[in-house]
Amino acid sequence: MTSRTTDFKHVSYLWDEAKAAELAGDEIALLIYRSNLLGADLRLTNYGGGNTSCKAITKHPLTEEYTEVMWVKGSGGDIGTLQKSGLAALYVDQLRNLKNIYRGLAYEDEMVALFNHCIYDLESKAPSIDTPLHGFLPFTHIDHLHPDAAIAIAAAADGEQITRELFNGTIGWVPWQKPGFELGLQLRKCLDENPGIRGIMLGSHGLFTWGDTAYECYINTLEVVEKCSEYLESAYGKKGPVFGGQKIGALMQDLRLKQASLIAPVLRGFCSNERHMVGHFTDDTRVLEFINSNDLERLAPMGTSCPDHFLRTKISPLVLKLDANENLSDLKALQAKLAPEFEAYRQMYAEYYQSCRHEDSPAIRDTNPVIILYPGIGLFSFAKDKQTARVAAEFYTNAINVMKGAEAISKYTSLPKQEAFNIEYWLLEEAKLQRMPKPKALSGKIALITGSAGGIGKAIARKFINEGACVVINDNDAARLANAEESFKAEFSKDAYATVLLDVTNADAIRHAFEYAGLAFGGVDIVVNCAGISISKSIEEHTEKDWDLLYDILVKGQFLVTQAGVEILRKQAIGGDVINIVSKNALVSGPNNAGYGSAKAAQLHLSRLNAAELGADHIRVNTVNPDAVISDSKIWEGAWAEGRAKAYGITVAELPAFYAKRTLLNEMILPEDIANACFVFVGGLMNKSTGNVLNVDGGVANAFLR
């Protein structure tokens, strides 16, 4: 192994010689190892961006003759988490022979289908559009990455000259060309005209580097990106303040977050006029530096340069014309200010589509912005799910880094609108979108479920996440909430849920929870009042404290949470659902149950009253009535079970069987049964139903509704 420096300032050297030694001789394993290391450093490439490859000699499965095969990251995926199943494997000679039938740039898309005739491993991933970029280069290991530092040079007005001078001619240059077969040919042409170079810079796009071994490729990539980063660092400030200096100051962080939480549901409502969107917010220092600058108005409309950035952030962001200290409490006034801004953006996007479209272009997509910049506050992004929204914000932050670097060394240039359109509405990209799985029933929806760290609430949260929703999980017990978070972490991605402490008897805590939902996901669509408590005592044993506790948690808690939730739902103006988990006891009179039963009856009638009042806002209010849900229930940990057993003259151990036998179906009721009932109301088939009660009690005749 050639001795080279491993001391880097701007990138992370993660190579473990011992680990690599275990993989020696297995080029594919070393490719995966290298790829994962590169993907672990977001300064080298963004999530899902870039691709890596290796070539190796192997036996042909039919002739058993030795032949060269290339393994390259397949369509989709992320090099940071890449596994062998994510690689495409192709015969190198067959791939290169495709040049013989290539009809030119106007026909290059037809080449993608022909990649399938070059497949070596029939079980491998589908080849991506970047396959020929790796195949036409002769090197054993190749990295194609999108480091911000390199793209800043690639997107500079005189990026070619800077590249030549910075690397003394050892890095080639290929002007902007849409990824595909033609770009692969241009890479090879650049190499042939510049033998001995160590890499190629792609104008406005990214970087190609290579090596004879996985390690040589890895270290070469780090060295090139490090040199780009050093060059940018030395340039900052020489031409004047970054982004022309600061035009306004950012609010203090607590005030920023407050303003962001107030406006997020309103922005989400505007962005969801075609389909429900999920939001993400960041006030990263790099974002604030850009959105508070004098150059914001000049640079933001230009859009991004790298196609990986552009595909996720749209042609340009919407920059809000609001003061950072704007009074956001007057909803009607705020909506009146924002409506023209959104309409102008939609009109701009429609004109962009019409002016750039081709005869065979796919239909225009959602005209709303993906990225919204609020000077003094931060960046909002909205997309079909949390991960897509979060990644869009990360990509726009990458774009900010690129603009900053390009402006420091030269002048930033973005993709021409036609080139941007050709990427965004590329038929191959459209085909990829059409192959994506159908959205789940609750995709794009956000739910806040009180008492969701255990029992019924936890089951509802799990059900909703499995159906595509983002869920705000909460409890008033910190330890119980922490345990629930560990459970959800093992089962779901970090983008599927958020956790927050919530005492439903505390109005400030409720307000904080909904503000947290706004910051985490952009708002809320479904409010489930599930937090509960049970006290079973005879009337003479029942204390005033018992009574107040029951009514505070069950009745006042439901009222306060609904009240706060409705405020968010009205801000969004896209309707929503409130589901109240009440009880069979709201309808059935029994012994030792004066406080609990009457509180449940109050909850039930409050549900009806809310349904009657909120229908005009398309907010549906429905009730699920469980009975005797014992599994994982905090209610049954205390004296309630003893009280009910005493009332029925049985032991606590006999309660589950007793409850099952008294039902018409002779069934025990589980938390999952209640979760399924909640899904019935919000899953899309009951959108014209409100004020209903759904009993899930195994059949208790006394609880039948008239």
Buried (B, 14 or more C-beta within 10 A) or exposed (E): EEEEEEEBEBBBBBBEEEEBEEBEEEBBBBBBBBBBBBBBBBBBBBBBBBBBBBBBEBEEEEEEEEBBBBBBBBBEBBBBEBEBEBBBBBBBEBBBEBBEEBEEBEEBBEBBEBBEEBBBBEEBBBBBBBBBBBBBBEBBBBBBBBBBBBBBBBBBEBBBEBBBEBBEEBBBBBEBBBBBBBBBBBBBEBBEEBEEBBBBBBBBBBBBBBBEBBBBBBBBBBBBBBBBBBBBBEBBEEEEEBBBEBBBEBBEEEBBBBBBBBBBBBBBBBBBBEEBBBBBBBBBEBBBBBBBBEBBEEBBEBBBBBBBBBBBBBBBBBBBEBEBEBEBEEBEEBBEBBEEBBEEBBEBBEEBBEEBBEEEBBEEBBBBBBBBBBBBBBBBBBBBBBBBBBBBBBBBBBBBBBBBBBBBBBEBBBBEBEBBBBBBBBBBBBEBEEEEEEEBBBBBBBBBBBBBBBBBBBBBBBBBBBBBBBBBBBBBBEEBBEBBBEBBEEEBEEBBBBBBBBBBBBBEBBBBBBBBBBBBBBBBBBBBBBBBBBBBBEEEEBEEEBBEBBBBBBBBBBBBBBEBBBEBBBBBBBBBBBBBBBBBBBBBEBBBBBBBBBBBBBBBEBBBEBBEEBEEBBBBBBBBBBBBBBBBBBBBEEEBBBBBBBBBEEEEEEBBEBBBEBBEEEBBBBBBBBBBBBBBBBBEEBEEEBBBBBBBBBBBEEBEEE
